[in-house]
């Protein structure tokens, strides 16, 4: 089977790579993609790199629009000339929904599955209808399935794939009172790295005043992030901070974590690593976000449970002092989130959710 994946950022690539692995347990697959190193490592031929596509807010998205739009057209015409058996779009709505509509306009007749459709936490009836018109949507969140069905739109839901791929770690004792290991995850987008990294490093400096033997793992998503991290560290007095690439391994090793709100906070919940979340937008972006988003929470475990399980430090509240206080509390009381984390896992679906997602997608081809 020939399958084409379209992703726009690291979290979507990870979803696609895991999905492809599960699909390959059922059928031999030749895969091509819009992607980068994560899909390449999974044996996918990359036809268009998405490096630098991810954006923070409408202003960054507009700056990237000419490049992504032209790339989308090239890919759409190539897929129309030599249609694969299946196209799988993963998240990244601003690009992928446009790609799906262009493909249908060009007469592409093969199945297009939208895996993790856009606007999961900012449900839009108009966008949901556009997704359902061009694609077979398959969500990874129950509430989004309920929203589509309330509109009379078809959508699949069998559970969140990370329930299958991220196991809880073994219980551990609290860190020594003078130390501990902290994971720092500033995010993967340029704006996230620029705004979050200094706050996280300054927070660790404050934690050291109370726990002088504390150490930290600073996760860099790619080479550019690593260079930024090294530069930020060079301006501070020597800190016991190691720059690493594997976010999931860092979360498994850490006694506590400070994480940019996103998929990594959900990973921490599934691993059962005590965590605090932060997120800082530019002032113009924050003004827009406050106008369009009226939800109580922004962090995935809190959204899943509709309760404040993970402390959220947003915008002006995300100070080094507040982050340090939150980390010190988590290091001293690591079990405070554990019961809530177990409920997050239960709410996300069955343990074999990844394979169920793969089988649902393969069935769209078999239905032809």
VOBA-1610 file (N, C-alpha, C; in pm, whole numbers, padded with zeros to 5 digits, always signed):
BEGIN
Unk+00084-00119+00000Unk+00000+00000+00000Unk+00087+00125+00000Unk+00051+00222-00082Unk+00123+00349-00085Unk+00046+00452-00004Unk+00113+00511+00097Unk+00048+00606+00187Unk+00131+00733+00192Unk+00061+00846+00187Unk+00127+00976+00198Unk+00081+01043+00327Unk+00179+01088+00408Unk+00151+01159+00534Unk+00187+01306+00517Unk+00105+01392+00577Unk+00136+01536+00577Unk+00137+01586+00721Unk+00253+01632+00765Unk+00268+01684+00901Unk+00331+01823+00895Unk+00315+01898+01005Unk+00368+02033+01005Unk+00463+02065+01117Unk+00469+01980+01219Unk+00557+02006+01332Unk+00589+01877+01404Unk+00674+01888+01508Unk+00730+01770+01572Unk+00624+01678+01633Unk+00524+01736+01700Unk+00423+01651+01765Unk+00344+01572+01662Unk+00312+01635+01549Unk+00241+01563+01443Unk+00325+01455+01380Unk+00454+01481+01364Unk+00545+01379+01311Unk+00549+01257+01401Unk+00552+01280+01531Unk+00555+01169+01625Unk+00427+01087+01615Unk+00313+01154+01607Unk+00186+01083+01588Unk+00188+01000+01460Unk+00239+01059+01352Unk+00242+00989+01223Unk+00336+00870+01227Unk+00453+00887+01288Unk+00549+00776+01294Unk+00494+00659+01374Unk+00431+00688+01487Unk+00371+00581+01567Unk+00258+00513+01490Unk+00177+00593+01423Unk+00066+00538+01345Unk+00117+00448+01234Unk+00219+00493+01162Unk+00275+00412+01053Unk+00325+00278+01105Unk+00391+00279+01221Unk+00439+00153+01278Unk+00325+00056+01304Unk+00214+00108+01356Unk+00099+00021+01383Unk+00035-00027+01253Unk+00028+00059+01152Unk-00029+00018+01024Unk+00055-00091+00958Unk+00186-00083+00976Unk+00275-00182+00914Unk+00267-00318+00981Unk+00206-00329+01098Unk+00183-00461+01156Unk+00071-00535+01082Unk-00007-00462+01002Unk-00118-00521+00927Unk-00088-00540+00779Unk-00011-00448+00720Unk+00009-00450+00575Unk+00143-00384+00542Unk+00206-00428+00434Unk+00329-00365+00389Unk+00296-00228+00332Unk+00373-00127+00373Unk+00343+00011+00333Unk+00469+00078+00280Unk+00452+00144+00165Unk+00553+00234+00111Unk+00505+00376+00142Unk+00583+00449+00222Unk+00535+00578+00273Unk+00621+00694+00224Unk+00552+00803+00189Unk+00614+00931+00159Unk+00547+01036+00247Unk+00613+01153+00261Unk+00557+01248+00355Unk+00609+01390+00336Unk+00529+01482+00385Unk+00579+01613+00425Unk+00618+01596+00572Unk+00745+01610+00601Unk+00790+01583+00737Unk+00936+01620+00754Unk+00999+01553+00849Unk+01139+01580+00877Unk+01203+01456+00938Unk+01296+01476+01029Unk+01383+01367+01073Unk+01308+01255+01144Unk+01200+01285+01214Unk+01130+01180+01288Unk+01065+01080+01193Unk+01002+01130+01089Unk+00943+01038+00991Unk+01051+00972+00906Unk+01155+01045+00878Unk+01266+00986+00802Unk+01324+00867+00877Unk+01338+00880+01009Unk+01391+00769+01090Unk+01296+00650+01090Unk+01167+00674+01062Unk+01069+00566+01056Unk+01063+00501+00918Unk+01156+00536+00829Unk+01162+00474+00699Unk+01071+00538+00596Unk+01041+00667+00613Unk+00953+00740+00521Unk+01039+00825+00429Unk+01003+00828+00301Unk+01073+00917+00208Unk+01013+01056+00217Unk+01095+01154+00252Unk+01048+01290+00271Unk+01051+01363+00135Unk+00935+01408+00091Unk+00927+01479-00037Unk+00926+01631-00017Unk+00896+01674+00106Unk+00897+01816+00138Unk+00929+01832+00286Unk+01036+01903+00317Unk+01072+01929+00457Unk+00976+02032+00517Unk+00935+02007+00641Unk+00848+02103+00710Unk+00923+02184+00816Unk+01055+02175+00814Unk+01135+02244+00915Unk+01109+02395+00910Unk+01075+02452+01023Unk+01048+02595+01030Unk+00906+02633+00995Unk+00819+02536+00967Unk+00681+02568+00932Unk+00597+02604+01054Unk+00624+02540+01167Unk+00541+02562+01285Unk+00548+02708+01327Unk+00434+02765+01361Unk+00429+02906+01395Unk+00351+02927+01524Unk+00377+03042+01586Unk+00308+03079+01709Unk+00219+03198+01677Unk+00090+03175+01661Unk-00001+03286+01640Unk-00015+03327+01494Unk-00111+03416+01471Unk-00150+03454+01336Unk-00040+03530+01263Unk+00037+03613+01334Unk+00138+03695+01266Unk+00249+03608+01207Unk+00298+03511+01286Unk+00401+03421+01234Unk+00345+03335+01121Unk+00220+03293+01133Unk+00159+03210+01029Unk+00151+03286+00897Unk+00116+03414+00903Unk+00107+03495+00781Unk+00243+03507+00714Unk+00349+03524+00794Unk+00484+03535+00735Unk+00524+03408+00662Unk+00476+03295+00710Unk+00515+03167+00649Unk+00423+03126+00535Unk+00312+03197+00517Unk+00210+03154+00422Unk+00260+03138+00279Unk+00336+03232+00221Unk+00381+03212+00081Unk+00461+03084+00063Unk+00550+03056+00159Unk+00633+02935+00145Unk+00549+02809+00158Unk+00461+02803+00258Unk+00383+02682+00279Unk+00278+02664+00169Unk+00220+02774+00121Unk+00118+02763+00016Unk+00178+02708-00113Unk+00295+02759-00152Unk+00358+02709-00275Unk+00398+02563-00260Unk+00447+02526-00141Unk+00483+02386-00118Unk+00359+02298-00126Unk+00248+02345-00071Unk+00125+02268-00076Unk+00077+02244-00218Unk+00087+02346-00302Unk+00048+02330-00442Unk+00134+02227-00513Unk+00265+02236-00491Unk+00356+02139-00555Unk+00321+01997-00514Unk+00300+01978-00385Unk+00269+01844-00335Unk+00134+01797-00390Unk+00034+01885-00392Unk-00099+01846-00440Unk-00094+01801-00586Unk-00024+01874-00670Unk-00014+01835-00811Unk+00061+01703-00827Unk+00164+01682-00745Unk+00239+01557-00751Unk+00150+01438-00709Unk+00069+01458-00605Unk-00019+01351-00560Unk-00130+01324-00663Unk-00173+01426-00731Unk-00276+01406-00833Unk-00220+01330-00953Unk-00093+01359-00990Unk-00033+01288-01104Unk-00011+01141-01073Unk+00030+01112-00951Unk+00057+00973-00911Unk-00011+00947-00777Unk-00141+00921-00778Unk-00216+00913-00653Unk-00172+00795-00566Unk-00147+00818-00438Unk-00125+00706-00345Unk-00259+00641-00312Unk-00253+00529-00242Unk-00377+00462-00202Unk-00449+00539-00091Unk-00374+00618-00018Unk-00429+00684+00100Unk-00345+00806+00135Unk-00411+00916+00172Unk-00343+01033+00227Unk-00387+01047+00372Unk-00289+01066+00461Unk-00318+01087+00603Unk-00264+01224+00642Unk-00355+01314+00676Unk-00318+01446+00726Unk-00314+01440+00878Unk-00212+01501+00938Unk-00197+01495+01083Unk-00192+01636+01140Unk-00300+01675+01211Unk-00307+01804+01279Unk-00275+01918+01181Unk-00209+02026+01227Unk-00158+02136+01144Unk-00264+02187+01047Unk-00376+02234+01106Unk-00494+02266+01027Unk-00476+02373+00923Unk-00400+02478+00952Unk-00387+02589+00858Unk-00335+02542+00723Unk-00249+02443+00723Unk-00193+02390+00598Unk-00271+02269+00548Unk-00296+02172+00637Unk-00350+02044+00591Unk-00492+02054+00539Unk-00574+02138+00599Unk-00710+02151+00549Unk-00709+02213+00409Unk-00621+02309+00388Unk-00608+02369+00255Unk-00560+02264+00154Unk-00463+02180+00195Unk-00413+02075+00106Unk-00526+01979+00067Unk-00609+01940+00164Unk-00719+01849+00135Unk-00816+01910+00034Unk-00848+02036+00052Unk-00943+02101-00038Unk-00886+02116-00179Unk-00756+02145-00188Unk-00692+02154-00321Unk-00695+02018-00389Unk-00663+01913-00315Unk-00664+01779-00373Unk-00802+01743-00427Unk-00906+01772-00351Unk-01041+01739-00398Unk-01078+01824-00520Unk-01036+01951-00521Unk-01063+02037-00636Unk-00995+01982-00762Unk-00876+01923-00744Unk-00804+01866-00858Unk-00858+01730-00901Unk-00956+01678-00827Unk-01015+01552-00865Unk-00954+01430-00798Unk-00877+01450-00692Unk-00818+01338-00619Unk-00930+01257-00555Unk-00938+01127-00588Unk-01053+01046-00547Unk-01022+00945-00437Unk-00895+00930-00400Unk-00860+00832-00298Unk-00896+00885-00158Unk-00901+00796-00057Unk-00935+00842+00078Unk-00833+00943+00133Unk-00883+01044+00199Unk-00801+01138+00275Unk-00850+01131+00419Unk-00767+01079+00508Unk-00802+01072+00650Unk-00740+01191+00721Unk-00819+01262+00800Unk-00764+01369+00883Unk-00750+01314+01024Unk-00627+01282+01061Unk-00595+01224+01192Unk-00563+01338+01288Unk-00637+01347+01397Unk-00627+01460+01490Unk-00666+01589+01419Unk-00793+01603+01383Unk-00837+01723+01311Unk-00811+01850+01392Unk-00806+01965+01324Unk-00775+02090+01393Unk-00889+02137+01483Unk-00857+02232+01570Unk-00953+02298+01658Unk-01011+02206+01764Unk-00931+02111+01813Unk-00983+02019+01914Unk-01032+02093+02038Unk-00966+02203+02075Unk-01004+02275+02198Unk-01064+02411+02168Unk-01088+02441+02043Unk-01155+02564+02004Unk-01252+02528+01892Unk-01351+02446+01928Unk-01439+02385+01828Unk-01510+02491+01744Unk-01504+02471+01613Unk-01566+02561+01516Unk-01654+02478+01424Unk-01783+02509+01421Unk-01873+02433+01335Unk-01834+02448+01188Unk-01793+02568+01149Unk-01756+02591+01010Unk-01635+02506+00971Unk-01534+02505+01057Unk-01415+02426+01024Unk-01446+02277+01028Unk-01525+02234+01123Unk-01561+02093+01131Unk-01630+02047+01002Unk-01719+02130+00950Unk-01788+02094+00826Unk-01690+02088+00708Unk-01595+02180+00705Unk-01496+02179+00596Unk-01410+02053+00603Unk-01373+02011+00724Unk-01295+01888+00739Unk-01377+01769+00689Unk-01501+01760+00733Unk-01584+01645+00699Unk-01618+01641+00549Unk-01624+01757+00483Unk-01653+01760+00340Unk-01541+01698+00257Unk-01416+01719+00300Unk-01302+01676+00218Unk-01236+01547+00268Unk-01261+01510+00394Unk-01182+01404+00457Unk-01270+01309+00536Unk-01209+01198+00576Unk-01263+01111+00680Unk-01193+01149+00810Unk-01257+01224+00899Unk-01188+01267+01021Unk-01182+01157+01126Unk-01067+01150+01194Unk-01046+01056+01305Unk-00981+01133+01418Unk-01057+01161+01522Unk-01005+01240+01633Unk-00941+01151+01739Unk-00858+01212+01821Unk-00795+01139+01932Unk-00849+01187+02067Unk-00954+01273+02061Unk-01016+01322+02183Unk-01168+01299+02177Unk-01221+01241+02282Unk-01364+01207+02286Unk-01453+01331+02268Unk-01418+01443+02334Unk-01506+01559+02328Unk-01518+01613+02186Unk-01412+01600+02103Unk-01421+01648+01965Unk-01514+01559+01884Unk-01510+01429+01910Unk-01603+01338+01843Unk-01747+01375+01877Unk-01771+01406+02003Unk-01906+01444+02046Unk-01950+01574+01977Unk-01857+01668+01958Unk-01891+01795+01893Unk-01929+01771+01747Unk-01849+01694+01673Unk-01881+01665+01533Unk-02017+01596+01523Unk-02041+01499+01608Unk-02166+01424+01601Unk-02286+01512+01637Unk-02264+01611+01724Unk-02373+01703+01756Unk-02415+01785+01635Unk-02324+01799+01538Unk-02353+01870+01413Unk-02402+01777+01303Unk-02413+01649+01334Unk-02454+01552+01234Unk-02342+01514+01139Unk-02215+01535+01179Unk-02101+01508+01094Unk-02037+01374+01131Unk-01990+01298+01033Unk-01922+01171+01063Unk-01782+01197+01117Unk-01742+01117+01215Unk-01606+01125+01269Unk-01577+00996+01344Unk-01452+00952+01339Unk-01412+00834+01413Unk-01345+00872+01545Unk-01361+00788+01644Unk-01288+00804+01770Unk-01272+00668+01834Unk-01147+00629+01864Unk-01122+00502+01932Unk-01026+00519+02050Unk-00976+00641+02076Unk-00885+00664+02188Unk-00760+00738+02145Unk-00685+00784+02243Unk-00563+00859+02217Unk-00444+00764+02202Unk-00366+00774+02094Unk-00259+00676+02070Unk-00149+00676+02175Unk-00128+00787+02244Unk-00020+00790+02342Unk-00047+00701+02461Unk-00173+00663+02483Unk-00203+00565+02588Unk-00130+00434+02559Unk-00112+00404+02430Unk-00043+00281+02390Unk+00108+00294+02392Unk+00159+00413+02370Unk+00303+00430+02349Unk+00378+00484+02470Unk+00306+00540+02567Unk+00371+00600+02684Unk+00322+00529+02810Unk+00409+00449+02868Unk+00374+00374+02988Unk+00412+00454+03113Unk+00340+00435+03224Unk+00380+00501+03348Unk+00511+00442+03399Unk+00593+00524+03459Unk+00718+00475+03514Unk+00692+00413+03651Unk+00790+00338+03699Unk+00778+00276+03830Unk+00776+00383+03938Unk+00702+00360+04047Unk+00701+00457+04157Unk+00842+00482+04209Unk+00867+00603+04253Unk+01000+00637+04305Unk+00987+00723+04429Unk+01092+00721+04509Unk+01095+00803+04630Unk+01117+00949+04593Unk+01084+01036+04686Unk+01109+01178+04664Unk+01258+01203+04652Unk+01294+01308+04579Unk+01436+01344+04562Unk+01497+01385+04695Unk+01630+01373+04709Unk+01696+01422+04831Unk+01661+01569+04855Unk+01653+01609+04979Unk+01607+01743+05013Unk+01699+01853+04962Unk+01824+01818+04930Unk+01916+01921+04880Unk+01937+01914+04728Unk+01866+01820+04662Unk+01892+01802+04519Unk+01769+01763+04441Unk+01789+01677+04341Unk+01683+01635+04251Unk+01720+01665+04107Unk+01649+01601+04015Unk+01670+01622+03872Unk+01543+01682+03812Unk+01558+01794+03743Unk+01445+01865+03685Unk+01457+01865+03533Unk+01348+01831+03464Unk+01344+01840+03318Unk+01283+01974+03278Unk+01349+02041+03183Unk+01303+02170+03133Unk+01269+02155+02986Unk+01144+02175+02949Unk+01100+02159+02810Unk+01040+02290+02761Unk+01120+02372+02692Unk+01071+02504+02650Unk+00981+02501+02528Unk+00970+02387+02459Unk+00891+02378+02337Unk+00981+02362+02216Unk+00921+02349+02099Unk+00997+02323+01977Unk+00993+02437+01876Unk+00899+02529+01891Unk+00887+02641+01797Unk+00983+02753+01840Unk+01026+02830+01741Unk+01126+02934+01769Unk+01079+03032+01874Unk+00954+03077+01865Unk+00902+03171+01963Unk+00895+03113+02102Unk+00856+02985+02111Unk+00852+02918+02241Unk+00991+02911+02303Unk+01087+02871+02223Unk+01224+02857+02273Unk+01278+02991+02320Unk+01254+03095+02241Unk+01306+03227+02274Unk+01246+03282+02402Unk+01116+03262+02422Unk+01050+03322+02538Unk+01057+03235+02662Unk+01064+03103+02645Unk+01058+03015+02761Unk+01194+02980+02819Unk+01295+02962+02735Unk+01425+02914+02783Unk+01485+03004+02891Unk+01492+03136+02874Unk+01550+03219+02981Unk+01475+03206+03113Unk+01344+03198+03108Unk+01264+03185+03230Unk+01296+03053+03301Unk+01307+02947+03223Unk+01334+02817+03283Unk+01473+02811+03346Unk+01573+02867+03278Unk+01708+02865+03334Unk+01717+02952+03459Unk+01651+03068+03457Unk+01652+03153+03576Unk+01577+03087+03691Unk+01475+03009+03659Unk+01403+02937+03765Unk+01493+02833+03831Unk+01574+02762+03750Unk+01665+02663+03807Unk+01768+02731+03898Unk+01815+02846+03859Unk+01909+02920+03945Unk+01845+02949+04080Unk+01717+02982+04080Unk+01647+03007+04206Unk+01625+02879+04286Unk+01593+02770+04218Unk+01576+02642+04287Unk+01706+02603+04357Unk+01820+02632+04295Unk+01951+02598+04355Unk+01975+02670+04487Unk+01913+02784+04506Unk+01930+02855+04632Unk+01872+02776+04748Unk+01774+02691+04721Unk+01711+02607+04824Unk+01765+02465+04819Unk+01789+02417+04698Unk+01841+02281+04677Unk+01972+02292+04599Unk+02084+02311+04668Unk+02210+02343+04598Unk+02261+02234+04507Unk+02215+02110+04524Unk+02263+02000+04440Unk+02165+01961+04330Unk+02067+02046+04304Unk+01972+02015+04198Unk+02042+02018+04063Unk+01997+01933+03971Unk+02048+01930+03834Unk+01930+01941+03738Unk+01960+01977+03614Unk+01852+01994+03517Unk+01891+01938+03381Unk+01790+01890+03309Unk+01802+01847+03170Unk+01720+01945+03087Unk+01785+02017+02998Unk+01717+02112+02910Unk+01699+02046+02773Unk+01575+02027+02732Unk+01547+01954+02608Unk+01551+02049+02490Unk+01634+02016+02391Unk+01643+02091+02266Unk+01583+02006+02155Unk+01483+02059+02086Unk+01410+01980+01986Unk+01493+01953+01861Unk+01588+02042+01827Unk+01667+02026+01705Unk+01796+02105+01718Unk+01873+02111+01609Unk+02002+02179+01613Unk+01987+02328+01646Unk+01887+02393+01588Unk+01867+02535+01616Unk+01835+02557+01764Unk+01751+02471+01819Unk+01717+02483+01961Unk+01839+02459+02048Unk+01925+02365+02008Unk+02045+02340+02085Unk+02137+02461+02086Unk+02154+02523+01971Unk+02237+02644+01964Unk+02180+02755+02052Unk+02050+02770+02051Unk+01987+02873+02135Unk+02009+02842+02282Unk+01995+02715+02320Unk+02015+02675+02459Unk+02159+02700+02504Unk+02253+02664+02419Unk+02395+02687+02452Unk+02424+02835+02468Unk+02366+02916+02382Unk+02385+03062+02390Unk+02326+03116+02520Unk+02205+03071+02555Unk+02141+03119+02678Unk+02221+03079+02801Unk+02276+02959+02800Unk+02356+02914+02915Unk+02486+02992+02927Unk+02542+03035+02816Unk+02670+03104+02818Unk+02661+03239+02888Unk+02540+03295+02902Unk+02523+03425+02965Unk+02493+03412+03115Unk+02491+03290+03166Unk+02458+03271+03306Unk+02577+03207+03378Unk+02583+03234+03508Unk+02689+03170+03586Unk+02671+03020+03573Unk+02777+02944+03582Unk+02767+02800+03556Unk+02648+02735+03627Unk+02564+02671+03547Unk+02448+02600+03600Unk+02463+02452+03568Unk+02419+02365+03658Unk+02428+02221+03632Unk+02317+02176+03538Unk+02325+02224+03414Unk+02222+02197+03314Unk+02284+02123+03196Unk+02227+02009+03164Unk+02271+01930+03048Unk+02167+01944+02937Unk+02213+01974+02818Unk+02123+01985+02703Unk+02106+01847+02641Unk+01981+01804+02625Unk+01952+01671+02572Unk+01848+01684+02460Unk+01831+01577+02383Unk+01737+01578+02271Unk+01610+01497+02297Unk+01617+01397+02380Unk+01507+01303+02399Unk+01416+01351+02512Unk+01304+01414+02475Unk+01214+01470+02575Unk+01152+01361+02663Unk+01112+01252+02601Unk+01046+01147+02679Unk+01142+01083+02779Unk+01266+01062+02739Unk+01365+01007+02832Unk+01391+01105+02946Unk+01398+01233+02915Unk+01419+01333+03020Unk+01305+01332+03120Unk+01182+01319+03072Unk+01068+01315+03162Unk+01070+01189+03249Unk+01115+01078+03192Unk+01121+00955+03271Unk+01226+00964+03382Unk+01335+01036+03354Unk+01444+01044+03451Unk+01421+01149+03558Unk+01338+01248+03529Unk+01329+01366+03615Unk+01241+01342+03738Unk+01275+01414+03843Unk+01191+01415+03964Unk+01078+01515+03950Unk+01094+01615+03865Unk+00991+01715+03838Unk+01023+01779+03705Unk+00923+01845+03646Unk+00943+01904+03513Unk+00867+02035+03501Unk+00927+02127+03425Unk+00860+02250+03383Unk+00850+02245+03232Unk+00728+02255+03178Unk+00703+02219+03038Unk+00617+02324+02970Unk+00656+02362+02849Unk+00571+02447+02767Unk+00442+02372+02735Unk+00328+02438+02754Unk+00200+02373+02732Unk+00192+02316+02591Unk+00153+02189+02582Unk+00146+02119+02456Unk+00143+01970+02481Unk+00177+01894+02379Unk+00173+01748+02390Unk+00264+01696+02499Unk+00377+01762+02523Unk+00473+01713+02624Unk+00413+01710+02764Unk+00318+01799+02794Unk+00255+01795+02927Unk+00170+01669+02939Unk+00105+01629+02830Unk+00030+01504+02832Unk+00124+01384+02847Unk+00240+01389+02783Unk+00339+01283+02802Unk+00381+01273+02949Unk+00403+01388+03011Unk+00441+01387+03153Unk+00332+01322+03238Unk+00205+01353+03206Unk+00095+01294+03281Unk+00090+01143+03265Unk+00115+01094+03143Unk+00111+00950+03119Unk+00232+00879+03180Unk+00346+00947+03182Unk+00465+00891+03248Unk+00452+00901+03400Unk+00370+00997+03445Unk+00346+01029+03586Unk+00464+01104+03648Unk+00517+01200+03572Unk+00621+01290+03620Unk+00556+01416+03675Unk+00583+01454+03800Unk+00527+01579+03853Unk+00565+01697+03764Unk+00468+01781+03729Unk+00494+01885+03629Unk+00419+02013+03657Unk+00480+02123+03612Unk+00416+02253+03604Unk+00425+02297+03458Unk+00322+02365+03409Unk+00319+02410+03270Unk+00335+02561+03263Unk+00397+02608+03154Unk+00407+02751+03129Unk+00376+02777+02983Unk+00338+02900+02953Unk+00327+02943+02814Unk+00325+03094+02810Unk+00407+03148+02718Unk+00418+03293+02702Unk+00411+03327+02554Unk+00314+03409+02518Unk+00301+03462+02383Unk+00352+03605+02379Unk+00380+03656+02260Unk+00409+03798+02247Unk+00284+03876+02285Unk+00300+04004+02317Unk+00186+04084+02360Unk+00074+04088+02255Unk+00105+04111+02125Unk-00004+04110+02026Unk-00073+03974+02015Unk+00005+03865+02020Unk-00053+03732+02012Unk-00142+03704+02133Unk-00095+03747+02251Unk-00174+03725+02373Unk-00306+03800+02368Unk-00305+03919+02310Unk-00428+03998+02299Unk-00531+03925+02212Unk-00484+03868+02101Unk-00574+03792+02013Unk-00624+03666+02083Unk-00532+03595+02151Unk-00570+03470+02217Unk-00676+03493+02324Unk-00663+03602+02399Unk-00761+03630+02504Unk-00898+03665+02446Unk-00898+03718+02323Unk-01024+03756+02261Unk-01098+03634+02207Unk-01024+03536+02155Unk-01091+03425+02088Unk-01106+03301+02175Unk-01026+03290+02283Unk-01033+03169+02366Unk-01092+03202+02502Unk-01203+03134+02534Unk-01272+03160+02660Unk-01265+03041+02756Unk-01184+02943+02725Unk-01174+02825+02809Unk-01106+02855+02942Unk-01126+02765+03037Unk-01066+02781+03170Unk-00921+02738+03171Unk-00888+02636+03093Unk-00755+02577+03094Unk-00694+02576+02955Unk-00561+02562+02950Unk-00492+02548+02821Unk-00408+02421+02815Unk-00383+02358+02927Unk-00293+02243+02933Unk-00373+02113+02917Unk-00321+02022+02834Unk-00399+01905+02795Unk-00453+01821+02911Unk-00375+01783+03012Unk-00434+01705+03121Unk-00550+01777+03189Unk-00538+01909+03205Unk-00646+01986+03267Unk-00769+01990+03178Unk-00747+02002+03048Unk-00859+02002+02954Unk-00930+01867+02951Unk-00852+01760+02956Unk-00911+01625+02953Unk-01000+01603+03076Unk-00952+01646+03194Unk-01026+01624+03317Unk-01119+01738+03354Unk-01100+01855+03289Unk-01173+01977+03325Unk-01152+02013+03472Unk-01025+02008+03512Unk-00988+02048+03647Unk-00840+02086+03649Unk-00796+02166+03746Unk-00657+02217+03747Unk-00557+02118+03806Unk-00534+02009+03737Unk-00440+01908+03785Unk-00296+01958+03778Unk-00259+02019+03666Unk-00123+02071+03644Unk-00129+02224+03656Unk-00048+02281+03741Unk-00046+02426+03756Unk-00007+02492+03624Unk-00080+02595+03584Unk-00053+02666+03460Unk-00003+02807+03492Unk+00117+02838+03447Unk+00174+02971+03463Unk+00181+03035+03324Unk+00093+03129+03299Unk+00076+03184+03165Unk+00108+03333+03164Unk+00171+03376+03055Unk+00202+03517+03033Unk+00275+03578+03153Unk+00219+03683+03212Unk+00288+03755+03320Unk+00311+03666+03442Unk+00230+03562+03458Unk+00246+03474+03574Unk+00366+03381+03562Unk+00419+03365+03440Unk+00529+03271+03417Unk+00664+03336+03450Unk+00681+03377+03573Unk+00806+03438+03616Unk+00902+03331+03666Unk+01033+03357+03663Unk+01126+03261+03721Unk+01095+03228+03866Unk+01053+03327+03944Unk+01022+03303+04085Unk+00903+03208+04099Unk+00797+03229+04018Unk+00680+03143+04027Unk+00713+03001+03979Unk+00792+02990+03873Unk+00833+02858+03826Unk+00918+02787+03929Unk+01009+02858+03993Unk+01093+02799+04096Unk+01008+02749+04213Unk+00913+02831+04257Unk+00826+02790+04368Unk+00748+02664+04331Unk+00697+02658+04209Unk+00621+02541+04166Unk+00709+02416+04162Unk+00831+02429+04112Unk+00922+02315+04106Unk+00962+02269+04246Unk+00987+02362+04334Unk+01023+02325+04471Unk+00909+02249+04538Unk+00786+02292+04513Unk+00670+02223+04570Unk+00658+02082+04513Unk+00679+02067+04383Unk+00670+01934+04321Unk+00782+01842+04369Unk+00901+01896+04387Unk+01012+01814+04436Unk+00986+01767+04579Unk+00924+01854+04659Unk+00897+01818+04799Unk+00776+01727+04813Unk+00679+01739+04721Unk+00554+01662+04731Unk+00523+01597+04597Unk+00603+01500+04555Unk+00590+01444+04419Unk+00463+01365+04395Unk+00394+01320+04498Unk+00277+01235+04479Unk+00148+01314+04461Unk+00153+01447+04468Unk+00029+01524+04471Unk-00052+01513+04343Unk+00010+01484+04228Unk-00062+01474+04101Unk-00092+01331+04059Unk-00044+01234+04133Unk-00045+01096+04085Unk-00186+01043+04060Unk-00278+01064+04151Unk-00414+01013+04133Unk-00479+01077+04011Unk-00455+01205+03992Unk-00510+01274+03876Unk-00452+01221+03747Unk-00323+01190+03747Unk-00260+01134+03627Unk-00324+01002+03588Unk-00357+00918+03686Unk-00422+00790+03655Unk-00558+00813+03590Unk-00629+00917+03633Unk-00759+00948+03574Unk-00744+01003+03432Unk-00635+01076+03405Unk-00609+01123+03268Unk-00594+01003+03175Unk-00514+00906+03216Unk-00493+00787+03132Unk-00626+00717+03106Unk-00705+00699+03210Unk-00832+00629+03193Unk-00926+00704+03098Unk-00920+00838+03102Unk-01010+00918+03019Unk-00970+00919+02872Unk-00846+00882+02842Unk-00796+00891+02705Unk-00825+00769+02620Unk-00876+00661+02681Unk-00914+00548+02600Unk-00841+00420+02634Unk-00863+00314+02555Unk-00809+00182+02587Unk-00659+00172+02558Unk-00597+00071+02619Unk-00453+00054+02606Unk-00409+00025+02463Unk-00498-00030+02380Unk-00462-00061+02241Unk-00513+00046+02144Unk-00526+00169+02193Unk-00583+00276+02110Unk-00502+00300+01983Unk-00371+00290+01988Unk-00290+00315+01869Unk-00325+00216+01759Unk-00331+00088+01791Unk-00364-00011+01688Unk-00506+00008+01637Unk-00596+00047+01725Unk-00734+00073+01681Unk-00739+00191+01583Unk-00659+00294+01608Unk-00653+00405+01514Unk-00599+00358+01379Unk-00493+00279+01383Unk-00435+00228+01258Unk-00536+00144+01181Unk-00608+00057+01250Unk-00706-00029+01183Unk-00822+00052+01125Unk-00864+00156+01196Unk-00973+00242+01147Unk-00930+00308+01016Unk-00806+00357+01012Unk-00756+00425+00892Unk-00742+00327+00775Unk-00688+00210+00801Unk-00674+00110+00694Unk-00811+00069+00638Unk-00912+00070+00724Unk-01046+00031+00679Unk-01104+00130+00579Unk-01056+00256+00580Unk-01107+00353+00482Unk-01067+00313+00340Unk-00954+00248+00325Unk-00911+00200+00193Unk-00988+00074+00155Unk-01011-00012+00252Unk-01080-00138+00225Unk-01227-00115+00189Unk-01283+00002+00233Unk-01423+00031+00202Unk-01445+00073+00056Unk-01337+00103-00018Unk-01352+00147-00157Unk-01411+00036-00244
//
